[in-house]
């Protein structure tokens, strides 16, 4: 199978950002053009592009999209527009730290060039930086896969929650990269994919990706995970992350915490795979991670079908936090972090940020 291009820039400084509209999968594969920053913001907000690494890459390109028509402005006006665009993009989603990491990286680069040089020169350099962020994410995903594959045994059943594959990154995935790399190394694995309520990223996206690559996959309801573990079908759990605090607490799609508790109860190792850009060492623990709450209609009228009474109260956090004590190891492009501690994470990740 051809590698999935979750998003890509077509052309040079006058080019365009394109991305897969993931809200349509698996029924329809469609790429959408993002001609302005409002389209990029909407794509991030509405989960047309999702997954922390992919959101970061989209945000970097989104800065370029928002500045493209201003490349001929005077420097002062160009940098004023930069502030507007970055603040706007940062308001799209609060939990995935890669969004803010990418925006800050673009802003830092621009500030080093805020010395009166032509805006067109700054813009061209920012586009190069966005492409560099894209390429780095691809390389990090491959490295995560190589490190994580060594933790899986041949013939093993593995469970994952939500989608942390190529669709959640710019190439190969994080959690799914571990499965892809294991398969490429000749290991036969059977993946159990939680459907991942309420938006079914596991059933719609993870299962689709695995089937595209010829990896055996079984979709289960979220509530079935403990039973499947008790039946001995699961030898390991591998999930992605949207933000990892300095102590190793992990924010990931809602339901991850419950999977981790079930894994601990059944002595199944629970792994988290994420690039260094997903670690937020400024936050001491998961208690400091902001958790996004989404539209109640995602639960009461999922995919256009009403499944709850009118006017019922709804609580719809998009993420939960899994404490580090439930995680066997963190897998990043620099290697496997085990044991997990604030000191060990700082030693491995500190120089990468």
C-alpha positions in Angstrom: 0.0 0.0 0.0 1.1 3.5 -0.7 1.8 5.5 2.4 -1.1 7.7 3.4 -0.5 11.4 2.8 -2.7 12.8 5.6 -1.8 16.3 4.4 0.7 17.8 2.0 1.7 21.1 0.4 1.4 21.3 -3.3 3.7 23.8 -5.1 6.1 26.5 -3.9 5.4 29.9 -2.2 2.2 30.2 -4.2 1.1 26.7 -3.4 -1.7 25.2 -1.5 -2.3 22.9 1.5 -4.3 19.8 0.9 -5.5 17.2 3.5 -7.7 14.2 3.8 -11.2 14.9 5.2 -11.2 12.2 7.9 -14.8 12.9 8.8 -15.8 11.1 5.6 -13.8 7.9 6.2 -14.1 5.0 5.7 -17.1 5.5 3.4 -15.4 8.1 1.2 -11.8 9.1 0.6 -11.7 12.8 -0.3 -8.9 15.4 -0.1 -9.9 19.0 0.6 -8.0 22.2 -0.4 -7.3 24.7 2.4 -7.0 28.1 0.6 -7.2 30.3 3.8 -6.5 30.1 7.5 -10.2 29.9 8.3 -10.4 26.6 6.4 -7.4 25.2 8.3 -8.9 26.3 11.6 -12.2 24.7 10.8 -10.5 21.5 9.7 -8.6 21.2 13.0 -11.7 22.1 15.1 -14.0 19.7 13.3 -11.6 16.8 13.2 -11.1 16.8 9.5 -7.5 16.6 10.5 -6.8 15.1 13.9 -4.1 13.4 16.0 -1.6 15.5 17.8 1.3 15.2 15.3 -0.9 15.9 12.3 -2.5 18.9 14.0 1.0 20.3 14.6 1.9 19.9 11.0 -1.4 21.4 9.9 -0.9 24.4 12.2 2.6 25.0 10.7 1.2 25.0 7.2 -1.8 27.0 8.5 0.5 29.8 9.5 1.8 29.9 5.9 -1.7 29.8 4.5 -2.7 32.8 6.7 0.4 34.8 5.6 0.5 33.9 1.9 -1.5 36.9 0.7 0.5 39.2 2.9 4.0 38.3 1.6 4.1 41.6 -0.2 3.2 43.7 2.8 5.5 46.0 4.7 7.4 44.1 7.5 5.3 45.7 10.3 2.0 44.8 8.7 3.3 41.3 7.9 4.3 40.6 11.5 1.0 42.0 12.8 -0.7 39.5 10.6 1.5 36.8 12.0 0.3 37.5 15.5 -3.3 37.4 14.3 -2.9 34.1 12.4 -1.1 32.3 15.2 -3.5 33.5 17.9 -6.4 32.4 15.7 -5.0 28.9 15.0 -4.1 28.4 18.7 -7.8 28.8 19.6 -8.9 25.8 17.5 -8.3 23.0 20.1 -6.8 23.2 23.6 -5.4 19.7 24.5 -3.0 18.6 21.7 0.3 20.3 22.6 1.8 19.8 19.1 -0.6 22.6 17.9 1.1 25.1 20.2 4.6 23.6 19.8 4.4 24.1 16.0 2.9 27.6 16.2 5.6 28.7 18.7 8.3 27.2 16.6 7.1 29.2 13.5 6.8 32.4 15.6 10.3 32.0 17.0 11.8 31.6 13.6 9.9 34.7 12.3 11.2 36.8 15.2 14.8 36.0 14.3 14.1 37.6 10.9 12.2 40.6 12.2 14.9 43.0 11.2 13.4 44.9 8.4 14.0 42.3 5.6 11.3 41.9 3.0 8.2 40.0 4.1 8.5 37.7 1.1 11.8 36.5 2.3 10.4 35.7 5.8 7.4 34.0 4.3 9.6 31.7 2.1 11.6 30.8 5.1 8.5 30.0 7.2 7.2 27.7 4.4 10.6 25.9 4.5 10.2 25.5 8.3 6.7 24.1 7.9 8.0 21.6 5.4 10.9 20.7 7.8 8.3 20.1 10.7 6.5 17.8 8.2 9.6 15.9 7.3 10.8 15.6 10.9 7.4 14.1 11.9 7.7 11.5 9.2 11.2 10.5 10.5 10.1 10.5 14.1 7.2 8.2 13.3 9.5 5.7 11.6 11.9 5.7 14.6 9.0 5.2 17.0 7.9 2.2 15.0 11.4 0.6 15.1 11.8 1.1 18.9 8.2 -0.1 19.7 8.2 -3.2 17.5 10.9 -4.7 19.7 8.4 -4.8 22.5 5.9 -7.0 20.7 6.1 -10.8 20.3 5.4 -12.8 17.2 1.8 -14.1 17.2 0.7 -11.6 19.9 -2.7 -10.0 20.2 -2.5 -6.2 20.8 -5.1 -3.6 21.6 -5.2 0.0 20.7 -7.6 2.8 21.4 -8.6 5.7 19.1 -6.4 6.3 16.0 -2.7 6.9 16.2 -1.8 5.8 12.6 -0.8 7.6 9.5 -4.0 9.6 9.6 -3.0 11.0 13.0 0.4 12.0 11.8 2.0 13.0 8.5 3.2 9.5 7.5 3.4 6.3 9.6 1.7 6.9 12.9 2.8 6.5 16.5 0.9 3.6 18.1 0.2 2.1 14.7 3.8 2.6 13.6 4.7 0.0 16.2 2.3 -2.5 14.5 3.5 -1.6 11.0 7.1 -2.0 11.9 6.4 -5.3 13.7 4.7 -6.6 10.6 7.5 -5.4 8.4 9.9 -7.3 10.7 8.0 -10.5 10.0 6.0 -10.6 13.2 2.4 -11.8 12.9 0.1 -9.7 15.1 -3.6 -9.4 15.6 -4.8 -6.0 16.5 -8.0 -5.4 18.5 -9.3 -1.9 17.9 -11.6 -0.2 20.3 -14.4 1.5 18.3 -13.7 4.7 20.4 -16.9 6.4 21.3 -18.4 8.8 20.5 -16.8 9.6 17.1 -15.6 6.0 16.4 -12.0 6.8 15.3 -11.0 3.3 16.1 -13.8 1.6 14.0 -13.7 4.2 11.2 -10.0 5.0 10.9 -7.8 2.5 12.7 -9.5 -0.5 11.3 -9.4 1.1 7.8 -5.7 1.8 8.0 -4.8 -1.6 9.3 -6.8 -3.3 6.6 -5.2 -1.2 3.9 -1.8 -2.6 5.1 -3.0 -6.2 5.4 -2.7 -6.4 9.2 -5.4 -8.6 10.9 -7.8 -6.4 12.9 -10.9 -7.0 14.9 -13.1 -4.1 16.0 -14.6 -4.3 19.5 -16.9 -2.0 21.5 -15.0 0.1 24.1 -16.6 -1.8 26.9 -15.4 -5.1 25.6 -11.7 -4.4 26.2 -11.6 -5.9 29.8 -13.3 -9.1 28.7 -10.9 -9.5 25.7 -8.0 -9.1 28.1 -9.5 -11.6 30.6 -9.9 -14.1 27.8 -6.1 -13.9 27.2 -6.4 -12.4 23.7 -4.3 -9.3 24.5 -0.5 -9.4 25.2 0.0 -5.7 25.1 -1.8 -2.4 24.7 -0.3 0.4 22.6 -1.9 3.9 22.3 -0.9 7.3 21.2 -1.0 10.6 23.1 -2.1 14.2 22.7 0.0 15.6 25.6 2.5 14.0 28.0 3.3 15.9 31.2 6.8 16.1 32.8 6.0 13.2 35.2 4.8 10.9 32.4 1.0 11.3 32.9 -0.6 11.1 29.5 -3.6 12.8 27.9 -5.2 10.7 25.2 -8.7 10.1 23.7 -11.4 9.6 26.2 -11.6 6.0 27.3 -7.8 5.5 27.4 -7.7 5.7 31.2 -10.3 2.9 31.5 -8.2 0.7 29.1 -5.1 1.3 31.3 -7.0 0.3 34.4 -8.2 -2.9 32.7 -4.7 -3.6 31.5 -3.3 -3.2 35.0 -5.9 -5.5 36.4 -5.0 -8.2 33.9 -1.2 -7.7 34.0 -1.1 -6.6 30.4 1.7 -4.1 29.7 0.4 -0.7 28.6 2.6 1.4 26.3 2.2 4.9 25.0 3.9 5.9 21.7 4.4 9.6 20.9 7.1 11.9 19.4 9.1 14.3 21.6 7.0 17.2 20.4 4.0 15.7 22.4 5.8 16.0 25.7 5.1 19.2 27.6 7.8 19.5 30.3 6.3 22.8 31.4 3.4 20.9 33.1 4.4 19.0 36.2 1.6 16.4 36.0 -1.5 15.5 34.1 -3.6 17.5 36.5 -2.3 20.6 34.6 -3.4 19.4 31.2 -6.4 21.3 29.7 -9.1 18.9 28.6 -11.3 19.9 25.7 -15.1 19.5 26.0 -16.9 19.0 22.8 -20.4 19.5 21.4 -23.1 17.4 23.3 -24.6 16.5 19.9 -21.6 14.2 19.3 -23.2 11.9 21.9 -26.9 12.6 21.6 -27.0 12.7 17.7 -23.9 10.8 16.7 -23.6 10.6 12.9 -27.1 12.1 12.5 -29.0 9.6 14.5 -30.6 10.7 17.8 -29.7 8.3 20.6 -30.7 10.2 23.7 -33.8 12.2 24.8 -34.1 15.9 23.9 -32.6 18.3 26.4 -30.8 15.7 28.4 -27.6 16.8 30.1 -24.4 15.7 28.5 -20.8 15.6 29.6 -18.4 15.2 26.6 -14.7 15.5 27.4 -12.6 14.6 24.4 -9.7 13.3 26.4 -8.8 11.8 29.8 -5.5 11.5 31.7 -3.8 8.2 32.4 -1.4 8.4 35.3 2.2 7.4 34.7 2.0 4.6 37.3 -0.3 2.6 34.9 2.1 2.9 32.0 4.8 0.3 31.4 6.9 2.5 29.1 6.8 5.6 26.8 8.0 5.0 23.2 9.4 8.0 21.4 11.8 8.5 18.5 14.7 8.6 20.9 14.0 5.2 22.4 11.9 3.5 25.1 11.5 5.4 28.4 11.4 2.7 31.1 11.2 3.3 34.0 9.0 6.4 33.8 10.0 9.3 36.0 10.3 13.0 35.8 14.1 12.8 35.9 14.3 10.0 33.2 11.9 11.9 30.9 13.9 15.1 31.3 17.1 13.2 30.5 15.6 11.7 27.3 13.4 14.5 26.1 14.8 17.7 27.5 17.3 18.3 24.7 14.8 17.6 22.0 12.5 20.5 22.9 
